[in-house]
Amino acid sequence: MKQPLRTVCALLYASACCGAQANNAIQKIPPGSTVPPTAPTAGQTGTKTPVPQPPSSTVPVTTAPAATAPQDIKPAAAAAAEGTQQAGSVSDLNAVKPGCETDKPPSPESASTKAYVVGSLDVLEIKVWQDANLSGIFDVGPDGMISLPLVGQIKADGMTQADLTRTIRSRLAGTVFECAPEVNIQVLKVNSKRYSMFGGIMKTGEFPLLTDMTVMDAFANCGGFKDFANKKKIYILRKHADGVTEKIPFNYNDVSHGKHMELDIKLQNGDKIFVPE
């Protein structure tokens, strides 16, 4: 009887040792690897060996908190409506009735263009907004004065068109108009500023001095030279305010070839150009 008991004890001991070794082996399996389940061994009937699960490969997703709009921000429709209302109020404040515009300072004149200065004997066309009785064609008298209905006498000689426009508007304000009306002035005929050309040219006589003109500009309006015109001995007679008359030489051949450009002076009112033959 002793021999079978010893055999049974040896088998139980061996089985226990095998189970312990199996448990140690399972504990040493690195994470992430899979091990097939083993059949229950003797002494472990009805029990299952726990198999470690691989770590999850999914990355946890952090959900950002929902952005909340500040309480002071208004819906788009309400903001647009409010903006339209504000724009309308600003435009209402800045709205000016026709004919009631405030006078703005005149824009600076460029070096190339100079505003025309009204003079004696000029003929002007003056239009007053929506008033045919005050509009019409008016002559500047020899004394430089101009007479307008409701305005009276105005010294127009020496004033630019912009200056004369502002003066007439200010005179009309407070009469039959609630405020200064719109006024437009056009120069129909220039009689106050003229220059003359004589001698060996195709077209002689007086010419209006509308804007800044030089001697070469004047020859562009004379129709050309005659056959025996002496282009080298041209001269300009200019009478100064003190009564002294100055003789200014001009060589057309030199200036036309780009030489002595200082001779191409600006014409003044009353200048007389002579072309000898």
Phi and psi in degrees as GROMACS dihedral restraints (atoms count N, CA, C in turn):
[ dihedral_restraints ]
;  ai    aj    ak    al  type     phi  dphi    fc
    3     4     5     6     1   -69.2    20    10
    4     5     6     7     1   -35.6    20    10
    6     7     8     9     1   -66.8    20    10
    7     8     9    10     1   -44.4    20    10
    9    10    11    12     1   -63.8    20    10
   10    11    12    13     1   -36.5    20    10
   12    13    14    15     1   -63.3    20    10
   13    14    15    16     1   -40.9    20    10
   15    16    17    18     1   -64.1    20    10
   16    17    18    19     1   -38.5    20    10
   18    19    20    21     1   -64.7    20    10
   19    20    21    22     1   -43.7    20    10
   21    22    23    24     1   -62.7    20    10
   22    23    24    25     1   -43.4    20    10
   24    25    26    27     1   -62.0    20    10
   25    26    27    28     1   -38.6    20    10
   27    28    29    30     1   -65.2    20    10
   28    29    30    31     1   -41.3    20    10
   30    31    32    33     1   -64.4    20    10
   31    32    33    34     1   -43.1    20    10
   33    34    35    36     1   -62.7    20    10
   34    35    36    37     1   -39.3    20    10
   36    37    38    39     1   -65.4    20    10
   37    38    39    40     1   -42.3    20    10
   39    40    41    42     1   -64.5    20    10
   40    41    42    43     1   -40.5    20    10
   42    43    44    45     1   -63.9    20    10
   43    44    45    46     1   -40.7    20    10
   45    46    47    48     1   -64.0    20    10
   46    47    48    49     1   -39.2    20    10
   48    49    50    51     1   -65.6    20    10
   49    50    51    52     1   -40.4    20    10
   51    52    53    54     1   -64.2    20    10
   52    53    54    55     1   -38.8    20    10
   54    55    56    57     1   -64.9    20    10
   55    56    57    58     1   -39.8    20    10
   57    58    59    60     1   -64.2    20    10
   58    59    60    61     1   -40.2    20    10
   60    61    62    63     1   -65.0    20    10
   61    62    63    64     1   -38.1    20    10
   63    64    65    66     1   -64.2    20    10
   64    65    66    67     1   -40.3    20    10
   66    67    68    69     1   -63.1    20    10
   67    68    69    70     1   -41.1    20    10
   69    70    71    72     1   -64.0    20    10
   70    71    72    73     1   -38.7    20    10
   72    73    74    75     1   -65.7    20    10
   73    74    75    76     1   -38.8    20    10
   75    76    77    78     1   -66.0    20    10
   76    77    78    79     1   -37.6    20    10
   78    79    80    81     1   -69.0    20    10
   79    80    81    82     1   -24.4    20    10
   81    82    83    84     1   -89.5    20    10
   82    83    84    85     1     0.2    20    10
   84    85    86    87     1   -69.9    20    10
   85    86    87    88     1   127.4    20    10
   87    88    89    90     1   -65.6    20    10
   88    89    90    91     1   151.5    20    10
   90    91    92    93     1   -62.7    20    10
   91    92    93    94     1   144.5    20    10
   93    94    95    96     1    97.2    20    10
   94    95    96    97     1   -16.8    20    10
   96    97    98    99     1   -96.0    20    10
   97    98    99   100     1   149.4    20    10
   99   100   101   102     1  -103.0    20    10
  100   101   102   103     1   142.0    20    10
  102   103   104   105     1  -125.9    20    10
  103   104   105   106     1   127.4    20    10
  105   106   107   108     1   -66.5    20    10
  106   107   108   109     1   144.3    20    10
  108   109   110   111     1   -65.2    20    10
  109   110   111   112     1   141.2    20    10
  111   112   113   114     1   -98.7    20    10
  112   113   114   115     1   150.8    20    10
  114   115   116   117     1   -70.8    20    10
  115   116   117   118     1   146.3    20    10
  117   118   119   120     1   -62.8    20    10
  118   119   120   121     1   135.7    20    10
  120   121   122   123     1   -92.0    20    10
  121   122   123   124     1   173.7    20    10
  123   124   125   126     1   -62.3    20    10
  124   125   126   127     1   136.8    20    10
  126   127   128   129     1    89.7    20    10
  127   128   129   130     1    -7.3    20    10
  129   130   131   132     1  -126.4    20    10
  130   131   132   133     1    31.4    20    10
  132   133   134   135     1   -62.3    20    10
  133   134   135   136     1   134.6    20    10
  135   136   137   138     1    80.9    20    10
  136   137   138   139     1     2.7    20    10
  138   139   140   141     1  -114.1    20    10
  139   140   141   142     1   148.6    20    10
  141   142   143   144     1  -114.0    20    10
  142   143   144   145     1   138.9    20    10
  144   145   146   147     1   -78.5    20    10
  145   146   147   148     1   122.7    20    10
  147   148   149   150     1   -65.4    20    10
  148   149   150   151     1   131.9    20    10
  150   151   152   153     1  -106.9    20    10
  151   152   153   154     1   124.5    20    10
  153   154   155   156     1   -65.5    20    10
  154   155   156   157     1   137.7    20    10
  156   157   158   159     1   -87.6    20    10
  157   158   159   160     1   142.5    20    10
  159   160   161   162     1   -65.9    20    10
  160   161   162   163     1   147.9    20    10
  162   163   164   165     1   -63.0    20    10
  163   164   165   166     1   148.3    20    10
  165   166   167   168     1   -67.2    20    10
  166   167   168   169     1   134.2    20    10
  168   169   170   171     1   -86.7    20    10
  169   170   171   172     1    -5.4    20    10
  171   172   173   174     1   -80.3    20    10
  172   173   174   175     1   139.3    20    10
  174   175   176   177     1   -90.1    20    10
  175   176   177   178     1   130.3    20    10
  177   178   179   180     1   -63.1    20    10
  178   179   180   181     1   133.8    20    10
  180   181   182   183     1   -98.7    20    10
  181   182   183   184     1   124.6    20    10
  183   184   185   186     1   -95.0    20    10
  184   185   186   187     1   124.0    20    10
  186   187   188   189     1   -89.6    20    10
  187   188   189   190     1   120.4    20    10
  189   190   191   192     1   -69.9    20    10
  190   191   192   193     1   143.4    20    10
  192   193   194   195     1   -63.6    20    10
  193   194   195   196     1   143.0    20    10
  195   196   197   198     1   -63.3    20    10
  196   197   198   199     1   131.9    20    10
  198   199   200   201     1   -70.9    20    10
  199   200   201   202     1   129.9    20    10
  201   202   203   204     1  -106.8    20    10
  202   203   204   205     1   130.5    20    10
  204   205   206   207     1   -70.9    20    10
  205   206   207   208     1   140.2    20    10
  207   208   209   210     1   -59.8    20    10
  208   209   210   211     1   150.7    20    10
  210   211   212   213     1   -69.0    20    10
  211   212   213   214     1   -21.4    20    10
  213   214   215   216     1   -84.9    20    10
  214   215   216   217     1    -7.5    20    10
  216   217   218   219     1   -85.1    20    10
  217   218   219   220     1   129.1    20    10
  219   220   221   222     1   -97.2    20    10
  220   221   222   223     1   156.7    20    10
  222   223   224   225     1   -56.0    20    10
  223   224   225   226     1   155.6    20    10
  225   226   227   228     1   -61.2    20    10
  226   227   228   229     1   -41.7    20    10
  228   229   230   231     1   -64.0    20    10
  229   230   231   232     1   -42.0    20    10
  231   232   233   234     1   -67.7    20    10
  232   233   234   235     1   -39.4    20    10
  234   235   236   237     1   -65.0    20    10
  235   236   237   238     1   -41.0    20    10
  237   238   239   240     1   -63.9    20    10
  238   239   240   241     1   -41.7    20    10
  240   241   242   243     1   -63.8    20    10
  241   242   243   244     1   -40.6    20    10
  243   244   245   246     1   -66.8    20    10
  244   245   246   247     1   -38.7    20    10
  246   247   248   249     1   -63.3    20    10
  247   248   249   250     1   -39.6    20    10
  249   250   251   252     1   -63.7    20    10
  250   251   252   253     1   -39.5    20    10
  252   253   254   255     1   -65.4    20    10
  253   254   255   256     1   -41.0    20    10
  255   256   257   258     1   -66.5    20    10
  256   257   258   259     1   -41.7    20    10
  258   259   260   261     1   -61.8    20    10
  259   260   261   262     1   -39.9    20    10
  261   262   263   264     1   -64.1    20    10
  262   263   264   265     1   -38.0    20    10
  264   265   266   267     1   -67.5    20    10
  265   266   267   268     1   -37.5    20    10
  267   268   269   270     1   -67.1    20    10
  268   269   270   271     1   -42.7    20    10
  270   271   272   273     1   -65.5    20    10
  271   272   273   274     1   -34.1    20    10
  273   274   275   276     1   -65.1    20    10
  274   275   276   277     1   -36.4    20    10
  276   277   278   279     1   -70.0    20    10
  277   278   279   280     1   -36.4    20    10
  279   280   281   282     1   -89.0    20    10
  280   281   282   283     1    -6.3    20    10
  282   283   284   285     1   -67.1    20    10
  283   284   285   286     1   134.3    20    10
  285   286   287   288     1  -125.2    20    10
  286   287   288   289     1   134.0    20    10
  288   289   290   291     1   -67.1    20    10
  289   290   291   292     1   150.7    20    10
  291   292   293   294     1   -56.9    20    10
  292   293   294   295     1   136.1    20    10
  294   295   296   297     1    85.6    20    10
  295   296   297   298     1    -1.7    20    10
  297   298   299   300     1  -116.1    20    10
  298   299   300   301     1    19.9    20    10
  300   301   302   303     1   -66.8    20    10
  301   302   303   304     1   142.3    20    10
  303   304   305   306     1   -78.4    20    10
  304   305   306   307     1   147.0    20    10
  306   307   308   309     1   -68.3    20    10
  307   308   309   310     1   134.5    20    10
  309   310   311   312     1  -103.9    20    10
  310   311   312   313     1   151.8    20    10
  312   313   314   315     1   -63.1    20    10
  313   314   315   316     1   143.0    20    10
  315   316   317   318     1   -64.8    20    10
  316   317   318   319     1   144.9    20    10
  318   319   320   321     1   -72.0    20    10
  319   320   321   322     1   144.8    20    10
  321   322   323   324     1   -63.8    20    10
  322   323   324   325     1   140.9    20    10
  324   325   326   327     1   -78.9    20    10
  325   326   327   328     1   139.2    20    10
  327   328   329   330     1   -76.3    20    10
  328   329   330   331     1   166.7    20    10
  330   331   332   333     1   -70.7    20    10
  331   332   333   334     1   -28.4    20    10
  333   334   335   336     1   -83.6    20    10
  334   335   336   337     1   -29.5    20    10
  336   337   338   339     1  -120.7    20    10
  337   338   339   340     1   134.2    20    10
  339   340   341   342     1  -122.3    20    10
  340   341   342   343     1   136.2    20    10
  342   343   344   345     1   -63.8    20    10
  343   344   345   346     1   141.6    20    10
  345   346   347   348     1   -72.9    20    10
  346   347   348   349     1   138.4    20    10
  348   349   350   351     1  -103.2    20    10
  349   350   351   352     1   122.5    20    10
  351   352   353   354     1   -68.2    20    10
  352   353   354   355     1   143.0    20    10
  354   355   356   357     1  -136.3    20    10
  355   356   357   358     1   179.0    20    10
  357   358   359   360     1   -62.7    20    10
  358   359   360   361     1   143.9    20    10
  360   361   362   363     1    71.4    20    10
  361   362   363   364     1     4.5    20    10
  363   364   365   366     1   -71.0    20    10
  364   365   366   367     1   154.0    20    10
  366   367   368   369     1  -112.5    20    10
  367   368   369   370     1   124.6    20    10
  369   370   371   372     1  -118.9    20    10
  370   371   372   373     1   146.1    20    10
  372   373   374   375     1  -109.0    20    10
  373   374   375   376     1   117.8    20    10
  375   376   377   378     1  -115.1    20    10
  376   377   378   379     1   124.4    20    10
  378   379   380   381     1  -117.8    20    10
  379   380   381   382     1   126.1    20    10
  381   382   383   384     1  -104.4    20    10
  382   383   384   385     1   131.7    20    10
  384   385   386   387     1   -56.6    20    10
  385   386   387   388     1   121.5    20    10
  387   388   389   390     1    56.3    20    10
  388   389   390   391     1    37.2    20    10
  390   391   392   393     1  -148.1    20    10
  391   392   393   394     1    94.7    20    10
  393   394   395   396     1   -70.7    20    10
  394   395   396   397     1   -24.9    20    10
  396   397   398   399     1   -68.7    20    10
  397   398   399   400     1   -29.6    20    10
  399   400   401   402     1   -94.7    20    10
  400   401   402   403     1    -6.0    20    10
  402   403   404   405     1   -96.4    20    10
  403   404   405   406     1   152.6    20    10
  405   406   407   408     1   160.9    20    10
  406   407   408   409     1  -170.2    20    10
  408   409   410   411     1  -104.5    20    10
  409   410   411   412     1   128.9    20    10
  411   412   413   414     1  -130.1    20    10
  412   413   414   415     1   140.2    20    10
  414   415   416   417     1   -97.8    20    10
  415   416   417   418     1   138.9    20    10
  417   418   419   420     1   -84.4    20    10
  418   419   420   421     1   124.1    20    10
  420   421   422   423     1   -69.7    20    10
  421   422   423   424     1   168.3    20    10
  423   424   425   426     1   -59.4    20    10
  424   425   426   427     1   -24.8    20    10
  426   427   428   429     1   -86.4    20    10
  427   428   429   430     1     1.3    20    10
  429   430   431   432     1    86.4    20    10
  430   431   432   433     1     3.8    20    10
  432   433   434   435     1   -94.0    20    10
  433   434   435   436     1   152.3    20    10
  435   436   437   438     1  -132.5    20    10
  436   437   438   439     1   139.2    20    10
  438   439   440   441     1  -114.0    20    10
  439   440   441   442     1   126.2    20    10
  441   442   443   444     1  -126.4    20    10
  442   443   444   445     1   148.2    20    10
  444   445   446   447     1   -62.3    20    10
  445   446   447   448     1   141.5    20    10
  447   448   449   450     1    65.7    20    10
  448   449   450   451     1    -9.2    20    10
  450   451   452   453     1  -107.7    20    10
  451   452   453   454     1   -42.5    20    10
  453   454   455   456     1    90.2    20    10
  454   455   456   457     1  -150.5    20    10
  456   457   458   459     1   -85.5    20    10
  457   458   459   460     1   134.2    20    10
  459   460   461   462     1  -131.6    20    10
  460   461   462   463     1   136.4    20    10
  462   463   464   465     1   -79.6    20    10
  463   464   465   466     1    96.7    20    10
  465   466   467   468     1   -87.0    20    10
  466   467   468   469     1   -24.7    20    10
  468   469   470   471     1   -63.1    20    10
  469   470   471   472     1   126.6    20    10
  471   472   473   474     1    92.8    20    10
  472   473   474   475     1    -2.9    20    10
  474   475   476   477     1  -101.3    20    10
  475   476   477   478     1   144.3    20    10
  477   478   479   480     1   -76.4    20    10
  478   479   480   481     1   169.0    20    10
  480   481   482   483     1   -61.5    20    10
  481   482   483   484     1   -39.5    20    10
  483   484   485   486     1   -66.1    20    10
  484   485   486   487     1   -41.4    20    10
  486   487   488   489     1   -64.2    20    10
  487   488   489   490     1   -43.1    20    10
  489   490   491   492     1   -67.5    20    10
  490   491   492   493     1   -35.3    20    10
  492   493   494   495     1   -62.5    20    10
  493   494   495   496     1   -46.3    20    10
  495   496   497   498     1   -65.4    20    10
  496   497   498   499     1   -36.2    20    10
  498   499   500   501     1   -65.6    20    10
  499   500   501   502     1   -44.2    20    10
  501   502   503   504     1   -65.6    20    10
  502   503   504   505     1   -40.4    20    10
  504   505   506   507     1   -61.7    20    10
  505   506   507   508     1   -44.0    20    10
  507   508   509   510     1   -67.7    20    10
  508   509   510   511     1   -32.3    20    10
  510   511   512   513     1   -70.7    20    10
  511   512   513   514     1   -36.1    20    10
  513   514   515   516     1   -76.3    20    10
  514   515   516   517     1   -26.1    20    10
  516   517   518   519     1   -63.8    20    10
  517   518   519   520     1   131.2    20    10
  519   520   521   522     1    91.2    20    10
  520   521   522   523     1     0.1    20    10
  522   523   524   525     1   -93.5    20    10
  523   524   525   526     1  -107.0    20    10
  525   526   527   528     1   -88.7    20    10
  526   527   528   529     1    -4.5    20    10
  528   529   530   531     1  -104.0    20    10
  529   530   531   532     1   141.5    20    10
  531   532   533   534     1   -68.1    20    10
  532   533   534   535     1   -32.6    20    10
  534   535   536   537     1  -147.1    20    10
  535   536   537   538     1  -179.2    20    10
  537   538   539   540     1   -65.0    20    10
  538   539   540   541     1   122.3    20    10
  540   541   542   543     1   -79.3    20    10
  541   542   543   544     1   168.4    20    10
  543   544   545   546     1   -77.6    20    10
  544   545   546   547     1   131.0    20    10
  546   547   548   549     1  -129.8    20    10
  547   548   549   550     1   136.1    20    10
  549   550   551   552     1  -126.8    20    10
  550   551   552   553     1   133.3    20    10
  552   553   554   555     1  -124.1    20    10
  553   554   555   556     1   130.1    20    10
  555   556   557   558     1  -124.8    20    10
  556   557   558   559     1   139.8    20    10
  558   559   560   561     1   -88.7    20    10
  559   560   561   562     1   110.8    20    10
  561   562   563   564     1   -84.0    20    10
  562   563   564   565     1   -35.8    20    10
  564   565   566   567     1  -147.8    20    10
  565   566   567   568     1   131.1    20    10
  567   568   569   570     1   -99.5    20    10
  568   569   570   571     1   113.6    20    10
  570   571   572   573     1  -118.0    20    10
  571   572   573   574     1   -10.3    20    10
  573   574   575   576     1   -87.2    20    10
  574   575   576   577     1   -27.7    20    10
  576   577   578   579     1  -124.3    20    10
  577   578   579   580     1   114.4    20    10
  579   580   581   582     1  -144.0    20    10
  580   581   582   583     1   157.5    20    10
  582   583   584   585     1  -131.7    20    10
  583   584   585   586     1   160.3    20    10
  585   586   587   588     1  -124.4    20    10
  586   587   588   589     1   150.5    20    10
  588   589   590   591     1  -132.6    20    10
  589   590   591   592     1   136.1    20    10
  591   592   593   594     1  -139.1    20    10
  592   593   594   595     1   162.4    20    10
  594   595   596   597     1   101.1    20    10
  595   596   597   598     1  -141.8    20    10
  597   598   599   600     1   -80.2    20    10
  598   599   600   601     1    55.9    20    10
  600   601   602   603     1  -128.8    20    10
  601   602   603   604     1   163.0    20    10
  603   604   605   606     1   -76.6    20    10
  604   605   606   607     1   -30.7    20    10
  606   607   608   609     1  -128.2    20    10
  607   608   609   610     1   114.0    20    10
  609   610   611   612     1  -109.4    20    10
  610   611   612   613     1   169.7    20    10
  612   613   614   615     1   121.9    20    10
  613   614   615   616     1  -162.6    20    10
  615   616   617   618     1   -93.8    20    10
  616   617   618   619     1   146.9    20    10
  618   619   620   621     1  -134.3    20    10
  619   620   621   622     1   143.9    20    10
  621   622   623   624     1   -72.4    20    10
  622   623   624   625     1   139.4    20    10
  624   625   626   627     1   -99.9    20    10
  625   626   627   628     1    85.0    20    10
  627   628   629   630     1   -76.5    20    10
  628   629   630   631     1   -48.3    20    10
  630   631   632   633     1  -131.6    20    10
  631   632   633   634     1  -173.2    20    10
  633   634   635   636     1   -63.8    20    10
  634   635   636   637     1   121.0    20    10
  636   637   638   639     1  -130.3    20    10
  637   638   639   640     1   147.3    20    10
  639   640   641   642     1  -104.8    20    10
  640   641   642   643     1   177.3    20    10
  642   643   644   645     1   -63.5    20    10
  643   644   645   646     1   -39.7    20    10
  645   646   647   648     1   -65.2    20    10
  646   647   648   649     1   -35.9    20    10
  648   649   650   651     1   -62.5    20    10
  649   650   651   652     1   -36.6    20    10
  651   652   653   654     1   -66.6    20    10
  652   653   654   655     1   -39.3    20    10
  654   655   656   657     1   -69.4    20    10
  655   656   657   658     1   -19.8    20    10
  657   658   659   660     1   -70.6    20    10
  658   659   660   661     1   -16.5    20    10
  660   661   662   663     1  -104.6    20    10
  661   662   663   664     1     1.3    20    10
  663   664   665   666     1   -94.2    20    10
  664   665   666   667     1    -4.0    20    10
  666   667   668   669     1    82.7    20    10
  667   668   669   670     1     7.6    20    10
  669   670   671   672     1   103.5    20    10
  670   671   672   673     1   174.9    20    10
  672   673   674   675     1   -99.8    20    10
  673   674   675   676     1   155.2    20    10
  675   676   677   678     1   -78.7    20    10
  676   677   678   679     1   169.6    20    10
  678   679   680   681     1   -63.3    20    10
  679   680   681   682     1   -37.0    20    10
  681   682   683   684     1  -104.8    20    10
  682   683   684   685     1    22.4    20    10
  684   685   686   687     1   -71.4    20    10
  685   686   687   688     1   134.3    20    10
  687   688   689   690     1   -92.3    20    10
  688   689   690   691     1    96.6    20    10
  690   691   692   693     1   -74.2    20    10
  691   692   693   694     1   -14.0    20    10
  693   694   695   696     1   -88.5    20    10
  694   695   696   697     1   -17.1    20    10
  696   697   698   699     1  -112.6    20    10
  697   698   699   700     1    25.5    20    10
  699   700   701   702     1   -69.9    20    10
  700   701   702   703     1   147.7    20    10
  702   703   704   705     1  -146.2    20    10
  703   704   705   706     1   158.7    20    10
  705   706   707   708     1  -118.8    20    10
  706   707   708   709     1   131.2    20    10
  708   709   710   711     1   -99.7    20    10
  709   710   711   712     1   123.1    20    10
  711   712   713   714     1  -126.8    20    10
  712   713   714   715     1   125.5    20    10
  714   715   716   717     1   -99.7    20    10
  715   716   717   718     1   122.6    20    10
  717   718   719   720     1   -86.6    20    10
  718   719   720   721     1   171.4    20    10
  720   721   722   723     1   -65.2    20    10
  721   722   723   724     1   -27.2    20    10
  723   724   725   726     1   -82.2    20    10
  724   725   726   727     1     3.3    20    10
  726   727   728   729     1    92.3    20    10
  727   728   729   730     1    -6.2    20    10
  729   730   731   732     1   -81.1    20    10
  730   731   732   733     1   134.3    20    10
  732   733   734   735     1  -100.6    20    10
  733   734   735   736     1   127.6    20    10
  735   736   737   738     1  -107.7    20    10
  736   737   738   739     1   137.9    20    10
  738   739   740   741     1  -104.6    20    10
  739   740   741   742     1   116.6    20    10
  741   742   743   744     1  -111.7    20    10
  742   743   744   745     1   117.4    20    10
  744   745   746   747     1   -74.9    20    10
  745   746   747   748     1   153.0    20    10
  747   748   749   750     1  -148.7    20    10
  748   749   750   751     1   126.5    20    10
  750   751   752   753     1  -107.5    20    10
  751   752   753   754     1   105.8    20    10
  753   754   755   756     1   -66.3    20    10
  754   755   756   757     1   -38.3    20    10
  756   757   758   759     1   -62.8    20    10
  757   758   759   760     1   -42.6    20    10
  759   760   761   762     1   -66.4    20    10
  760   761   762   763     1   -48.3    20    10
  762   763   764   765     1   -66.5    20    10
  763   764   765   766     1   -37.7    20    10
  765   766   767   768     1   -67.3    20    10
  766   767   768   769     1   -20.3    20    10
  768   769   770   771     1  -100.5    20    10
  769   770   771   772     1    12.2    20    10
  771   772   773   774     1    83.2    20    10
  772   773   774   775     1    16.3    20    10
  774   775   776   777     1  -105.6    20    10
  775   776   777   778     1   145.8    20    10
  777   778   779   780     1    49.6    20    10
  778   779   780   781     1    55.3    20    10
  780   781   782   783     1   -66.9    20    10
  781   782   783   784     1   -14.8    20    10
  783   784   785   786     1   -67.3    20    10
  784   785   786   787     1   -15.1    20    10
  786   787   788   789     1   -75.3    20    10
  787   788   789   790     1   -19.1    20    10
  789   790   791   792     1   -82.3    20    10
  790   791   792   793     1    73.5    20    10
  792   793   794   795     1   -81.6    20    10
  793   794   795   796     1   163.7    20    10
  795   796   797   798     1   -78.9    20    10
  796   797   798   799     1   139.7    20    10
  798   799   800   801     1   -78.3    20    10
  799   800   801   802     1   149.1    20    10
  801   802   803   804     1  -118.4    20    10
  802   803   804   805     1   161.6    20    10
  804   805   806   807     1   -58.9    20    10
  805   806   807   808     1   127.7    20    10
  807   808   809   810     1    93.2    20    10
  808   809   810   811     1    -1.1    20    10
  810   811   812   813     1   -64.0    20    10
  811   812   813   814     1   145.4    20    10
  813   814   815   816     1  -124.3    20    10
  814   815   816   817     1   124.0    20    10
  816   817   818   819     1  -106.1    20    10
  817   818   819   820     1   128.4    20    10
  819   820   821   822     1  -117.6    20    10
  820   821   822   823     1   133.3    20    10
  822   823   824   825     1  -117.1    20    10
  823   824   825   826     1   104.3    20    10
  825   826   827   828     1   -65.7    20    10
  826   827   828   829     1   154.5    20    10
